[in-house]
Amino acid sequence: MQVSLETTGPVDRRLTVGVPKERIEPEIQKRLQKLSRTAKVNGFRPGKIPLRVVEQKFGEQLRYEVLTEVLQTSFQEALQTENLRLASDPTFDVSDTEHPELGFSYTAVFKVHPEIKNLIVEGIPVEKPVASVCDADIDTMVEKLRQQRVNWQEVNTPATMGDRVFISFDGTIDGQSFEGNQVKKLPLILGKNEYQLPGLEEELVGVVAGEHREIDLTFPVAHKNPQLAGQSVHFKIQIHSVANPQLPEVNVEFAKSLGVEDGSLETLRRDARDNMARELEYAIKTKVKQQILDGLLAANPIYAPENLVAQEAERLLKNALSNLPKPALKFVTADTFKPEAEKRVKLGILVSELVKRNQIQVPPEQVRRMVERIASTYEDPDTLINWYYADQQRLSEIQSMVLEDQVVVWLLERAQISEQPSDFYTVMSPLSPSSHPLHG
């Protein structure tokens, strides 16, 4: 077998393979002989059909089958010979060879994972936050819990910061409508800056229910919707209602509403501390993990195959479409996720290479522990555990998570870690941004 490899781009390859006839013709003859004993042809008894008749009737089909099989097996052999890892499905071009010593030749065009000659894993800098839960943090958390259980009382007085208003608006740019320019009954709490549109909430201070206002606002240049980025938009706004917040008192009833059976404020604070400590531990682990993976990427710049980036962007888009509110969907395309998709593809390639070179394994007992930990939050844990282990594809998702954790541990053992004094809410930030289309 003759193999010729061409590099046509950073990850683009063209492989030309020539397969000798000695690998093809004997197999074709073997299958013709076998078929002559079982085929049915009018005018001939079974098993008595001349080989030339079988070849005339079935030869073309058998040749196609053999060539297809030989193509697949020879292609895999050529990949191994050239040490190539596919990053896309190949496109084959088969042609009859003019060389009598060859049965046929073909070319395969495909993309490969980028070659990583030196994988840098030593000394990646990581700042590990060091924090604990203090009484002031619990006070803040109790206040947040009060805010989550706020009751809104509609009023006829002018809106102030902290009030909730329901608005509908119609926006235009230079007098022209744009996609998503109309929103009905949008809730807005003044002072939260939920949609990060400078000037919007300030313009609504002092409005009363039933009022109409017209304002001009300029969207940030870095706004995620390119149609609105840097644009001055004229808004016609209708105020449906204004409501004042009514916060519950911190008492026995408040504690019981949070699941504290005895209504004890001491128990409430103890449970809050325990939950916050678990959240803090997870947040620190997450931030350290993100740093070490970002550091791995920064230390090993590689090229991401466009097809893999496109596939990952589509996957992220699909996930987003199942979670975003309908008004936001019209602003989201696969291009929105390309930067994140490119990062994930590069990390996937680096992690895969790291795992292969260092033979990092997925311990079955750790997979089991993770499945059990996930299942522990459900009413019937055993059913969920069995559900995971009944399907290898579902279980492989957990195995991938465990493998990633193993890689992080392996990298951290070689990292340059420094401790950074912090506090609970700094570690827990940033908060997840709003997914509303007005959000920048």
Buried (B, 14 or more C-beta within 10 A) or exposed (E): EBBEEEEEEBBBBBBBBBBBBEBBEEBBBEBBEEBBEEBEBEEBEEEEBEEEBBBEEBBEEBBEBBBEEBBEEBBEEBBEEEEBBBBBEBEBEEEEBEEEEBBBBBBBBBBBBBEBEEBEBEEBEBBBBEBEBEEEBBEBBBEEBBEEEBEBEEBEEEBEEEBBBBBBBBBEBEEEEBEBBEBEEBEBBBEEEBBBBEEBBEBBBEBBBEBEBEBEBBBBEEBBBEEBEEBEBBBBBBBBBBBBBEEBEBEBEBBBEBEBEEBBBEBBBEBBBEEBEEBBEEBBEEBBBEBBBBBBBEBBEBBBBBBBBBBBBEBBBEEBEEEBEEBBBEBBEBEBBBEEBBBBBBBBBBBBBBBEEEEBEBEEEBBBEBBBEBBEEEEEBEEBBEBBBEEEEEBBEBBEBBBBBBBBEBBBEEBEBEEEEBBBBEBBEEEEEBBBBBBB
